[in-house]
Amino acid sequence: MHSAVEESVLSSPKIELASKEKTDTLALGFFSKKSEKKDKKKGPPPTPDFHGTSSPDLAALQGRLQDSHHFTGRKNDTCLLRYYPYGSYANVLLIGLGGLTKFKTETARQAGAALFLAQRREKLSGVTVDGPSLFAQIDGKDLPRYLQAFCEGYGLAGYEYTELKQEKHARFKPSALYISGLEKNPANTKAIQTAAALCESINFARSLGDRPGNYATPDMLSKLVSDMAKNVGIKCTVFNKVRILKEKMGLLMGVGKGSAEEPRFIVLEYKGGKKGDPPIALVGKGITFDTGGISIKPALKMEEMKYDMMGSATVAGTLMAVAKLKLPVNVTGYIAAAENMPGGNAQKPGDIATSITGKTVEVINTDAEGRLALADAIEYAQKDKPQAMLDYATLTGAVIVALGTTATGIMGNNRDLIERVEAASEATDEMVWELPLFEEFEEYLRSSFADIKNASDLREAGSSIGGTFLKFFVDKKIPWVHCDIAGSGMQRRDKNYMPRNYAAGAMIRLNTHMLANWERMKPAN
């Protein structure tokens, strides 16, 4: 068994603010400037527009680019001019940034990814990028945000999961990126360091998701998370089956009954805030493999159900980032881990299971298991009287139908907390969209035999119905938001820094930003 995540899975090339003499390749960012002719269809193509550091070689380069039209500065386009002397450099790498007025932090993040991918493709060990060509139009106070985003894209784009390959990829791995022309002040240095911590934490979360089910059982997951916690100074407590039964987690136990692999419950405690301040609770669904149980899933693409624990990966990755950045806040993570299998002892449709606080649930569909595990985790987390609680889960396929893979569906009981998530979404470019929790949805889950049933008989409003089930277990006095990452959590195709065959590590940037700017919440009346 691989007991620890290989360092090569997590690590990214180093990034430094440095002088331009470090490498033999200079990267230059170009915006795309449209023709000023009125008849755009018959006019010439857009021309590359440079705003960086001028040099004697710049005019000749710009003239060549305008004459050839082979590089227009279109967003994320790259072009290597090999053996093209430019000052002391032997090569010039061109990076397209798109329209000047459309340059945002997400543009910078994708530009960083485009640079890394080109550097790897062209086998350039080290590259020096002209910082002003990327950020010349950005106000000084905003520069660290854009620099951090650029470094995030660069650090995330190279992730690959090769831990279980006997012959590792022969793919070239760049070693360094040097950024010239920017001031070496504390804010810029911190931006690079923050990006590095986030990339390592996100890649750790990705690696948890990409492990196949036989290398990420509930017990193995608990050991991987425990090792991470030890490395970053977080207290980690793991409940085995005996402790889970003692805590009366009947819903979590019910999910894992059909598997030979016993469930685990993981508690991660980070105390960086004021002593006595209630923690922010982060709760993660950790179904390490989901066959659907007795309500078994179709065979096609069932292998992707190893990703049904990405909510737990989000919680673990967020705690890792919070600890590495030493944020001044108290955060506790709760992970409910189980394997959902159709064994001889498996939970059956029609069975009734009981939560920690004695609430009874009629199991209509054993494939609606994640909400059961989360419900026990939510009730356990509330024992610590958190000032706010957020949960993360690949809960419903319906959220993919509604929002695709680009956005996370959110819903909750507290406007302030929802707005904090939305503000962090805006700041980090991790898209979220609020879905409703209408009281009328509660009728969909009314049971004749128990306090609630775990699934509706209808196929309507699936994501909101899942959230409505969880809401039943949430103390009304605790601000709570549910985040459905079934679409945003893995195999993304919308961002060039999210390798499409792997886990995405969704919501970790957003969570970390929100917690870095946290103001204490008061419980609802």
C-alpha positions as CSV (number, residue, x, y, z in Angstrom):
1,M,0.0,0.0,0.0
2,H,1.2,3.5,-0.8
3,S,0.9,5.1,2.7
4,A,1.8,8.6,1.7
5,V,1.3,10.9,-1.3
6,E,4.5,11.1,-3.4
7,E,6.1,14.5,-3.3
8,S,6.2,14.7,-7.0
9,V,2.4,14.7,-7.1
10,L,2.2,17.8,-5.0
11,S,5.3,19.8,-6.0
12,S,5.4,22.5,-8.6
13,P,8.4,24.3,-10.1
14,K,9.8,27.1,-7.9
15,I,8.8,30.7,-8.7
16,E,11.0,33.6,-7.8
17,L,11.1,37.3,-8.3
18,A,14.6,37.6,-9.8
19,S,16.8,39.4,-12.3
20,K,16.5,38.5,-16.0
21,E,19.9,36.8,-16.3
22,K,18.6,33.6,-14.7
23,T,17.7,31.7,-17.9
24,D,18.2,31.6,-21.7
25,T,14.4,32.0,-22.5
26,L,12.4,35.2,-22.0
27,A,8.6,35.0,-21.9
28,L,6.7,38.1,-23.0
29,G,3.0,38.7,-22.6
30,F,1.1,40.3,-25.5
31,F,-2.5,41.6,-25.5
32,S,-4.6,41.3,-28.6
33,K,-5.5,44.6,-30.3
34,K,-8.3,44.6,-32.8
35,S,-8.2,46.4,-36.1
36,E,-9.5,50.0,-36.1
37,K,-11.1,49.6,-39.5
38,K,-14.9,49.8,-39.5
39,D,-15.3,46.7,-41.7
40,K,-13.9,44.2,-39.3
41,K,-14.6,41.2,-41.5
42,K,-12.4,42.5,-44.3
43,G,-9.8,44.1,-42.1
44,P,-6.5,42.5,-41.0
45,P,-6.5,40.1,-38.0
46,P,-5.8,41.5,-34.5
47,T,-2.2,42.5,-33.8
48,P,-0.2,41.8,-30.7
49,D,0.0,44.7,-28.3
50,F,2.9,45.0,-25.9
51,H,2.9,46.9,-22.6
52,G,6.0,45.5,-20.9
53,T,9.7,46.4,-20.6
54,S,11.1,48.2,-23.7
55,S,14.4,47.2,-25.2
56,P,16.3,47.7,-28.4
57,D,15.1,44.4,-29.7
58,L,11.4,45.1,-29.1
59,A,10.7,47.1,-32.2
60,A,12.1,44.4,-34.5
61,L,10.1,41.7,-32.7
62,Q,6.9,43.7,-33.0
63,G,7.5,44.4,-36.6
64,R,8.0,40.7,-37.4
65,L,4.8,39.8,-35.5
66,Q,2.7,42.4,-37.2
67,D,3.9,41.3,-40.6
68,S,3.5,37.6,-40.1
69,H,0.1,37.5,-38.3
70,H,0.9,34.1,-37.0
71,F,0.6,35.3,-33.4
72,T,-2.1,37.7,-32.5
73,G,-2.1,37.8,-28.7
74,R,-5.2,35.8,-28.4
75,K,-5.9,34.6,-24.9
76,N,-3.7,31.5,-23.9
77,D,-2.0,31.3,-27.3
78,T,1.7,30.6,-27.0
79,C,4.5,30.6,-29.5
80,L,8.2,29.9,-29.0
81,L,10.7,31.7,-31.2
82,R,13.7,29.4,-30.7
83,Y,17.2,30.8,-31.3
84,Y,15.7,34.3,-31.7
85,P,18.3,36.5,-30.0
86,Y,16.6,39.1,-27.7
87,G,19.2,40.9,-25.6
88,S,21.1,38.2,-23.7
89,Y,18.3,35.6,-24.3
90,A,18.5,32.8,-26.9
91,N,14.8,32.2,-27.1
92,V,11.6,34.2,-26.8
93,L,8.3,32.7,-25.6
94,L,5.2,34.7,-26.5
95,I,2.1,34.4,-24.3
96,G,-1.4,35.7,-25.5
97,L,-3.4,37.6,-22.9
98,G,-6.5,38.5,-25.0
99,G,-8.1,41.9,-25.0
100,L,-6.5,44.5,-22.7
101,T,-9.9,45.6,-21.2
102,K,-10.8,42.0,-20.4
103,F,-7.7,41.2,-18.4
104,K,-8.9,40.0,-15.0
105,T,-7.4,37.8,-12.3
106,E,-8.7,34.7,-14.0
107,T,-7.0,35.8,-17.2
108,A,-3.7,36.0,-15.3
109,R,-4.3,32.6,-13.8
110,Q,-4.9,31.0,-17.2
111,A,-1.9,32.9,-18.6
112,G,0.3,31.3,-15.9
113,A,-1.1,27.9,-16.9
114,A,-0.5,28.6,-20.6
115,L,3.1,29.5,-19.8
116,F,3.7,26.3,-17.8
117,L,2.2,24.1,-20.5
118,A,4.3,25.7,-23.2
119,Q,7.4,25.5,-21.0
120,R,6.8,21.8,-20.5
121,R,6.0,21.2,-24.2
122,E,9.1,23.0,-25.4
123,K,11.3,21.4,-22.7
124,L,12.5,24.7,-21.2
125,S,14.0,24.0,-17.8
126,G,13.8,27.6,-16.6
127,V,12.0,30.6,-18.1
128,T,12.2,34.3,-17.1
129,V,8.9,36.2,-17.7
130,D,8.8,39.9,-18.1
131,G,6.5,40.9,-15.3
132,P,5.5,44.3,-16.6
133,S,4.3,42.7,-19.9
134,L,1.7,40.9,-17.9
135,F,0.8,43.5,-15.2
136,A,1.8,46.9,-16.6
137,Q,-1.9,48.1,-16.6
138,I,-2.6,46.9,-13.0
139,D,-2.6,49.4,-10.2
140,G,0.1,48.8,-7.6
141,K,-2.3,47.9,-4.8
142,D,-4.0,45.2,-7.0
143,L,-0.7,43.7,-8.3
144,P,-0.3,41.1,-5.5
145,R,-3.8,39.7,-6.3
146,Y,-2.9,39.3,-10.0
147,L,0.5,38.0,-9.3
148,Q,-0.9,35.4,-6.9
149,A,-3.5,34.3,-9.6
150,F,-0.8,34.0,-12.2
151,C,1.4,31.8,-9.9
152,E,-1.6,29.7,-9.0
153,G,-2.3,28.9,-12.7
154,Y,1.4,28.1,-13.2
155,G,1.5,25.8,-10.2
156,L,-1.7,24.0,-10.8
157,A,-1.4,23.3,-14.5
158,G,1.3,20.6,-14.2
159,Y,-0.5,18.2,-11.9
160,E,-0.6,14.6,-12.9
161,Y,-1.4,11.5,-10.8
162,T,1.4,8.9,-11.6
163,E,1.8,7.4,-8.1
164,L,0.6,3.9,-9.2
165,K,2.5,3.7,-12.5
166,Q,5.5,1.4,-12.4
167,E,7.1,3.4,-15.2
168,K,6.7,7.0,-14.4
169,H,6.0,9.5,-17.1
170,A,9.0,10.5,-19.2
171,R,7.2,13.9,-19.6
172,F,9.6,16.8,-19.2
173,K,9.2,18.7,-15.9
174,P,10.2,22.4,-15.8
175,S,12.3,23.4,-12.8
176,A,11.8,27.1,-12.3
177,L,10.0,30.3,-13.3
178,Y,11.7,33.7,-12.7
179,I,9.6,36.9,-12.8
180,S,11.6,40.0,-13.7
181,G,10.7,43.7,-13.5
182,L,8.6,43.5,-10.4
183,E,9.5,45.0,-7.0
184,K,10.7,42.5,-4.4
185,N,8.4,43.9,-1.7
186,P,6.7,41.9,1.1
187,A,3.3,42.0,-0.7
188,N,4.6,40.4,-3.9
189,T,6.7,37.9,-2.0
190,K,3.6,36.9,0.1
191,A,1.5,36.5,-3.1
192,I,4.0,34.0,-4.5
193,Q,4.2,32.1,-1.2
194,T,0.4,32.0,-0.8
195,A,0.0,30.7,-4.3
196,A,2.6,27.9,-3.6
197,A,0.7,26.9,-0.4
198,L,-2.6,26.8,-2.2
199,C,-1.2,24.8,-5.1
200,E,0.3,22.2,-2.8
201,S,-2.9,21.9,-0.8
202,I,-5.1,21.7,-4.0
203,N,-2.8,19.1,-5.5
204,F,-3.0,17.1,-2.3
205,A,-6.8,17.1,-2.5
206,R,-6.6,16.1,-6.2
207,S,-4.3,13.2,-5.3
208,L,-6.8,11.9,-2.7
209,G,-9.6,11.9,-5.3
210,D,-7.5,10.3,-8.1
211,R,-6.5,7.3,-6.0
212,P,-8.6,4.3,-7.0
213,G,-11.0,2.8,-4.5
214,N,-8.7,0.0,-3.5
215,Y,-6.0,2.6,-2.6
216,A,-8.4,5.0,-0.9
217,T,-10.5,2.9,1.4
218,P,-11.9,4.7,4.5
219,D,-9.0,3.5,6.6
220,M,-6.4,4.4,3.9
221,L,-8.0,7.8,3.5
222,S,-7.9,8.4,7.3
223,K,-4.2,7.6,7.3
224,L,-3.4,9.9,4.3
225,V,-5.3,12.7,6.0
226,S,-3.6,12.0,9.3
227,D,-0.2,12.1,7.8
228,M,-0.9,15.4,6.2
229,A,-2.2,16.8,9.5
230,K,0.9,15.7,11.3
231,N,3.1,17.4,8.7
232,V,1.3,20.8,9.0
233,G,0.6,20.8,12.7
234,I,-3.1,20.0,12.8
235,K,-4.7,17.7,15.4
236,C,-6.3,14.7,13.8
237,T,-8.6,12.2,15.5
238,V,-9.9,9.1,13.7
239,F,-12.9,7.2,14.9
240,N,-12.9,3.5,14.1
241,K,-16.1,1.3,13.8
242,V,-16.2,0.9,17.6
243,R,-16.1,4.6,18.3
244,I,-18.6,5.3,15.5
245,L,-21.1,2.9,17.0
246,K,-20.4,4.5,20.5
247,E,-21.3,7.9,19.0
248,K,-24.5,6.4,17.6
249,M,-23.7,7.4,14.0
250,G,-26.4,5.0,12.7
251,L,-26.7,6.8,9.3
252,L,-22.9,6.6,8.6
253,M,-22.8,2.9,9.7
254,G,-25.8,2.1,7.6
255,V,-24.0,3.3,4.4
256,G,-21.0,1.2,5.1
257,K,-22.8,-2.0,6.2
258,G,-22.5,-3.7,2.8
259,S,-18.7,-3.4,2.6
260,A,-15.9,-5.4,4.1
261,E,-14.2,-2.0,4.6
262,E,-15.2,-0.4,7.9
263,P,-16.2,3.3,7.9
264,R,-14.1,6.0,9.5
265,F,-14.9,9.4,10.9
266,I,-12.1,12.0,10.8
267,V,-11.8,15.2,12.9
268,L,-9.2,17.8,12.0
269,E,-8.7,20.7,14.4
270,Y,-6.8,23.9,13.6
271,K,-6.6,26.5,16.3
272,G,-5.0,29.6,14.9
273,G,-7.6,32.1,16.2
274,K,-8.4,33.5,19.6
275,K,-8.8,31.1,22.4
276,G,-12.4,30.5,23.1
277,D,-13.6,31.6,19.7
278,P,-16.1,29.0,18.3
279,P,-14.6,27.2,15.2
280,I,-15.9,27.3,11.7
281,A,-17.0,23.8,10.9
282,L,-16.2,22.3,7.5
283,V,-17.9,18.9,6.8
284,G,-17.0,16.6,3.9
285,K,-18.6,13.6,2.3
286,G,-16.1,10.8,2.0
287,I,-17.7,8.0,0.1
288,T,-14.5,6.4,-1.1
289,F,-16.3,4.3,-3.6
290,D,-20.0,4.4,-4.5
291,T,-21.6,1.5,-6.3
292,G,-25.0,2.8,-5.3
293,G,-25.4,-0.2,-2.9
294,I,-28.5,-2.3,-3.5
295,S,-29.9,0.6,-5.7
296,I,-26.9,-0.2,-7.9
297,K,-25.6,2.2,-10.5
298,P,-25.2,1.4,-14.2
299,A,-21.8,-0.1,-15.1
300,L,-20.9,2.6,-17.6
301,K,-18.3,5.0,-16.0
302,M,-18.8,3.5,-12.5
303,E,-15.1,3.7,-12.1
304,E,-15.5,7.5,-11.7
305,M,-17.3,6.8,-8.4
306,K,-13.9,6.9,-6.7
307,Y,-14.5,10.6,-6.9
308,D,-17.4,10.4,-4.5
309,M,-15.1,11.5,-1.7
310,M,-14.1,14.9,-3.2
311,G,-16.0,16.7,-0.5
312,S,-13.7,15.1,2.1
313,A,-10.7,16.1,-0.1
314,T,-12.0,19.7,-0.2
315,V,-12.1,19.7,3.6
316,A,-8.6,18.1,4.0
317,G,-7.1,20.4,1.4
318,T,-8.6,23.5,3.0
319,L,-7.3,22.6,6.4
320,M,-3.9,22.0,4.9
321,A,-3.9,25.4,3.3
322,V,-5.2,27.2,6.4
323,A,-2.4,25.6,8.5
324,K,0.4,26.3,5.9
325,L,-0.7,29.9,5.8
326,K,-1.2,30.2,9.6
327,L,-4.5,31.9,9.2
328,P,-5.8,33.6,12.5
329,V,-9.0,31.6,12.8
330,N,-10.2,28.4,14.4
331,V,-11.4,25.7,11.9
332,T,-12.5,22.2,12.5
333,G,-12.9,19.7,9.7
334,Y,-15.2,16.6,9.9
335,I,-15.0,13.8,7.3
336,A,-17.5,11.0,7.2
337,A,-15.8,8.1,5.2
338,A,-17.5,4.9,4.1
339,E,-17.6,2.6,1.1
340,N,-21.1,2.0,-0.4
341,M,-21.3,-1.6,-1.5
342,P,-24.1,-4.1,-2.2
343,G,-22.9,-6.9,0.2
344,G,-25.0,-9.4,2.0
345,N,-25.3,-7.1,5.0
346,A,-26.0,-4.0,2.9
347,Q,-28.7,-1.5,3.8
348,K,-31.9,-2.1,1.8
349,P,-34.5,0.3,0.4
350,G,-37.2,0.6,3.0
351,D,-34.8,0.2,5.9
352,I,-34.9,2.8,8.6
353,A,-31.7,4.2,10.1
354,T,-31.2,6.5,13.1
355,S,-28.9,9.5,13.4
356,I,-26.8,10.6,16.3
357,T,-29.7,12.7,17.8
358,G,-32.3,10.0,17.2
359,K,-33.8,11.3,14.0
360,T,-35.1,8.4,11.9
361,V,-34.6,8.1,8.1
362,E,-36.4,5.8,5.7
363,V,-33.9,4.8,3.1
364,I,-35.8,5.0,-0.2
365,N,-32.7,4.8,-2.4
366,T,-29.4,3.4,-1.1
367,D,-27.6,5.5,-3.9
368,A,-28.6,8.6,-1.9
369,E,-26.0,7.6,0.6
370,G,-23.8,10.7,0.8
371,R,-26.5,12.7,2.5
372,L,-26.9,10.0,5.2
373,A,-23.2,10.1,6.0
374,L,-23.2,13.9,6.0
375,A,-26.2,14.1,8.3
376,D,-24.4,12.3,11.1
377,A,-21.3,14.4,10.5
378,I,-23.4,17.6,10.7
379,E,-25.0,16.5,13.9
380,Y,-21.6,15.6,15.4
381,A,-20.1,18.9,14.3
382,Q,-22.9,20.9,16.0
383,K,-21.8,19.5,19.4
384,D,-18.8,21.9,19.2
385,K,-21.3,24.8,18.7
386,P,-19.5,26.2,15.6
387,Q,-20.1,29.9,14.7
388,A,-20.8,28.7,11.1
389,M,-20.9,25.4,9.2
390,L,-20.3,24.5,5.5
391,D,-20.5,21.1,4.0
392,Y,-19.0,19.9,0.7
393,A,-20.2,16.9,-1.3
394,T,-20.5,15.3,-4.7
395,L,-24.1,15.0,-3.8
396,T,-26.3,15.0,-6.9
397,G,-26.0,14.5,-10.6
398,A,-28.8,17.0,-10.9
399,V,-26.4,19.9,-10.1
400,I,-24.5,19.0,-13.2
401,V,-27.7,19.2,-15.3
402,A,-28.4,22.6,-13.8
403,L,-24.9,24.2,-13.7
404,G,-22.6,22.0,-15.7
405,T,-19.1,21.5,-14.4
406,T,-18.2,25.2,-14.2
407,A,-20.0,26.2,-11.0
408,T,-20.7,24.8,-7.5
409,G,-24.3,24.8,-6.4
410,I,-24.8,26.4,-3.0
411,M,-27.7,26.7,-0.7
412,G,-28.2,27.5,3.0
413,N,-30.1,29.0,5.9
414,N,-28.1,32.2,6.4
415,R,-27.9,35.2,4.1
416,D,-24.7,36.5,5.6
417,L,-22.8,33.2,5.2
418,I,-24.1,32.8,1.6
419,E,-22.9,36.3,0.8
420,R,-19.5,35.5,2.3
421,V,-19.2,32.5,0.0
422,E,-20.3,34.5,-3.0
423,A,-17.8,37.3,-2.2
424,A,-15.0,34.7,-1.9
425,S,-16.2,33.3,-5.2
426,E,-15.9,36.7,-6.8
427,A,-12.4,37.2,-5.4
428,T,-11.0,33.8,-6.4
429,D,-12.9,33.1,-9.7
430,E,-14.3,29.9,-8.3
431,M,-17.9,30.1,-9.6
432,V,-20.9,29.3,-7.3
433,W,-24.6,29.7,-7.9
434,E,-27.3,29.7,-5.2
435,L,-30.1,27.2,-5.5
436,P,-33.3,27.5,-3.5
437,L,-34.4,25.6,-0.4
438,F,-38.1,26.3,-0.6
439,E,-40.2,25.0,2.3
440,E,-42.4,23.2,-0.3
441,F,-39.5,20.9,-1.0
442,E,-39.9,19.3,2.5
443,E,-43.1,17.6,1.2
444,Y,-41.0,15.6,-1.2
445,L,-39.2,14.0,1.7
446,R,-42.1,13.3,4.0
447,S,-42.2,9.6,5.2
448,S,-45.1,7.6,6.5
449,F,-42.7,5.4,8.6
450,A,-39.9,7.7,9.8
451,D,-39.1,11.3,10.5
452,I,-37.8,11.8,7.0
453,K,-36.9,9.8,3.9
454,N,-33.6,10.2,2.1
455,A,-34.9,10.6,-1.5
456,S,-37.9,11.8,-3.4
457,D,-40.1,9.6,-5.6
458,L,-39.8,12.3,-8.3
459,R,-36.9,13.5,-10.4
460,E,-37.6,17.2,-9.8
461,A,-35.3,19.8,-8.2
462,G,-32.8,17.0,-7.3
463,S,-30.0,19.3,-5.9
464,S,-32.4,21.3,-3.8
465,I,-34.0,18.2,-2.5
466,G,-30.6,16.9,-1.4
467,G,-30.0,20.2,0.4
468,T,-33.4,20.1,2.0
469,F,-32.6,16.7,3.5
470,L,-29.4,18.0,5.0
471,K,-31.2,21.1,6.3
472,F,-33.4,18.8,8.4
473,F,-30.4,17.9,10.6
474,V,-29.0,21.5,10.9
475,D,-29.5,23.4,14.1
476,K,-31.5,26.6,13.0
477,K,-29.2,28.7,15.2
478,I,-26.1,27.7,13.3
479,P,-25.4,29.5,10.0
480,W,-25.0,26.8,7.3
481,V,-24.2,26.5,3.6
482,H,-24.2,23.3,1.6
483,C,-21.9,23.1,-1.5
484,D,-22.7,20.6,-4.1
485,I,-19.5,19.9,-6.1
486,A,-20.7,17.0,-8.1
487,G,-19.9,18.9,-11.3
488,S,-17.1,21.2,-10.2
489,G,-15.1,18.6,-8.3
490,M,-13.4,16.6,-11.1
491,Q,-12.5,16.2,-14.7
492,R,-12.9,19.9,-15.6
493,R,-12.6,21.0,-19.2
494,D,-13.3,24.7,-18.7
495,K,-9.9,25.8,-17.2
496,N,-6.4,25.1,-18.6
497,Y,-5.0,24.8,-15.1
498,M,-7.4,21.9,-14.3
499,P,-6.1,18.8,-16.1
500,R,-9.2,17.2,-17.6
501,N,-8.5,13.6,-16.6
502,Y,-8.0,14.3,-12.9
503,A,-9.7,15.7,-9.8
504,A,-10.1,19.5,-9.7
505,G,-9.6,20.4,-6.0
506,A,-12.6,22.6,-6.1
507,M,-13.5,25.2,-3.5
508,I,-10.1,25.2,-1.7
509,R,-9.0,28.6,-3.1
510,L,-12.5,30.0,-2.2
511,N,-12.5,28.6,1.3
512,T,-9.0,29.8,2.1
513,H,-9.8,33.3,0.9
514,M,-13.0,33.4,2.9
515,L,-11.3,32.1,6.1
516,A,-8.3,34.5,5.6
517,N,-10.8,37.4,5.7
518,W,-13.1,35.9,8.3
519,E,-15.1,38.1,10.8
520,R,-16.7,36.3,13.7
521,M,-20.4,35.4,13.1
522,K,-23.1,35.6,15.6
523,P,-25.7,32.8,15.9
524,A,-29.2,33.4,14.6
525,N,-31.8,34.4,17.2
